[in-house]
Amino acid sequence: MLNKFIRSISPIFQWATVIIATAVVVISIQVVADGHGDKSDYQGNESPAVLSLADAVPPGVEQGNSRAWSPASGFADLIEEVSPAVVHVAISGKVRSRMNHPEFNFPEGSPFEDFFERFRERQQRPESEERSRPLGIGSGFIISADGYVVTNHHVVKDADEIVVTLTDGEEYQAELVGSDSKTDLALLKLDNASDLKYVVWGDDERSRVGDWVVAIGNPFGLGGSASTGIISARGRDIRSGPYDDYIQVDAAINRGNSGGPLFNMNGEVIGINTAIYSPNGGSVGIGFSIPATLAKNVVSQLRDSGEVERGWIGVEIQALNDELAEGFERENDHGALISSVVPDAPADKAGLQAGDIILEFNGKEVVEMRDLPRIVAQAPVNKKYPVVVWRDGKRKTVTLKTDRFPDDPNQVASNNDDEPAEAEEDDMLGASLTELDDEARQRFELSDDLNGVLVVGIERGSLAARNGLRRGDVITSVNNRRVSTPDDVIEGITKAKSSGREKIVVLIQRSNGSRFIPFDLTADE
């Protein structure tokens, strides 16, 4: 009887077990979705911790905040936490304005002449006067409790006076510690500041396209405003400077946002909002931010010395394309092609030469030409680095010691329309060539250390013309071999053609710079 009763209620227990297990899973999922499943959000067994960035990270320590906000819960907590460190930057400067006074002219002996002469003397003022007026507004953010503020160079470049206003309305006079036009960054120091809320740098290199970001700033002078979006792209080159590597975001960024911070979901600064693409002056969802990785190094140097010291190796480079890559027997167009080397510069001392393709610098891959200046600039000066180059169809590693970027690098090369007396014409190439003797250097104003073969004439429709050679070019190498006479040029082209090569590379000096051109040997066929 008992067994029969147990069998009768057994299904009920089974269903009850399934229901309870399902309820536990649902509750667990809900807890995680609400953001309370991570033990790192708790202090003991109480409510989630709301960390102040100023309290969580000691001054001078650049590490991220452990708190991660969830977009599913909105952005209010994040914005509330970091906003006290975002500031409004206003600048004013002295301008000279010309004073125009009416002129009164009367016939000699007029009864009004004496009266207006005395009037002019009393009203006489200088032709121009200097006065101070507002020049612009921008944004910035505090990076230390004692009041160091990061903003854009273009926000403060013409300032005679800088006033920084916090979100609570408190104003500070600010001193310009240092500014760097090449990266558009500037560092300010607030007078008599202490115990300020500040934000910390994040690692922008860990950010990915599609990650949520928050931009906070002072658009159109309206005060602290926040906008949200995602990272749209990385590594953007907008041709604003030699070290462009912008983060592109679709968060609304407008005039006045310049210098403001771009936050990740940890409340860390991963970028400095700097520029927008806009056909009408307003936001169209394409904004650009300087990556924190680049900014940290610049800001640190500005704080220490007020200026930025960059590495320099002394090469002129150009981008590879498919045709040049084929000429150098490369399978791809990665790398930075050296078109000339500055004498006695670090690259020259290390044995680098025109025609080398730099593939790596200090272990960092050079995929595009523009990668190299940025990598070298960030490398500490007067230190040795391994450099991997492509030369003669294989990889080669050299060691190079960087110098400081010169204040006024001088590269001179120009041409003149005068033609030397003697020139050698070649029917196959369709060009008139001559050696660089003293007469040619003088007439074409070429430097004494430039060696090569001068092009003094081009036949229309010839092999030379179809490959882009111009009158006044100086050919310095053919197929990566130095040339000094017209015969060297012809021999290099003839040998390449007879060996079955369709494309080679020719190095020329033109318009104060050296560059390789892809030379198609079949262009006259």
C-alpha angles and dihedrals in degrees: 000000000000091000090051091052092049091049090051095055097037094093089054092057091047093053091045090054092052092048093050093048091049091050091052092052093048092049091048092051091049091051092053092045090053089055097246099109096085111088089206087073091063134077103204110321096315131099123313115286118251103203124204109221090219091054097039097055123042116230113278095020111115106202133126128263112256092219115098118193120211120226087214088070094046130252100267097103093048094047092046090051099050103030096086088066094052114090143192114238119203124179135192132186143183117263129183117231124190115234115221117200126189116255120222117198123183133177114272110271094023114149088233094055097083093042096054092042089060089045092054092050092053093046096042110135132167116279090242136016135197120234137166121243137165112277104182152317135239144151138260143167136232117243100179138036091241093060114267108159129195120211140143124292091227091056095060105020096109097034124131090173129026123194120188119198123198124216091260090058097255112143130212133187108234133208122213105239095182143326136208119202095188092065096024093237131136136180124214132189120211115224116247094353125156141158093020125161110251140178131229135229121260131203106263091183089071091055117099136202105274097034117133117251136181124214119199125184150109107289114189089348092290094133130241108001129168131206131178136209143124137277104268100186143347133225098026118178109204094170093245096125146345094273102047113158104142131178108229116215135177094215110119109267120175140169108303092035089091111123094017123129130260110213132202122213091275091063091250125138109247097163148012113233106235117150145013135204107231135154091196106032095259133094116284095172098272112108131157130216131190107241117248090232090065095037097051093060094046094046092048091054092045089052093049101041110000092244140068123246114201133190120249132188102179107242135131110220140187136192123265121233130186094270094050091045089055090049090054091044092245123150093216140017097248119133142041116282115220110224096174141001124218110237114254091005120132092265091052092049090050092053099251115152142185109285095037114124113214109221101168137016119194091341094308116120118238104214098161131026092248091059092071101061090049094048093046093045091056093048114100113254124253095022129119121246135181114243122195115206137177111235131164093351099310143075120265130183123213132175117236133185115212126227129205114274106263118245093226113019109194120209116167130184128134141155139226133210094236114108125221116242098247127046132164117227122210121198096200094052095033094222140111111232135185138180121257101251126160092271093053092047091051096046094045094036093235123166120256093238094056113102127186145077122305121225107218100168141019126201113225113253093010128136089260093050094048090053093053102254114155137198108269095032116133112216108212102171139012120203088351093305122118117246130198104165135044088247090059090056095048093045093051093051093043094050092048091049094048091050090059098255114152098188135028134165127252122196116214137177111228136159096355094312144078124236140165119238125198107244116207109205091195095056092104096050 
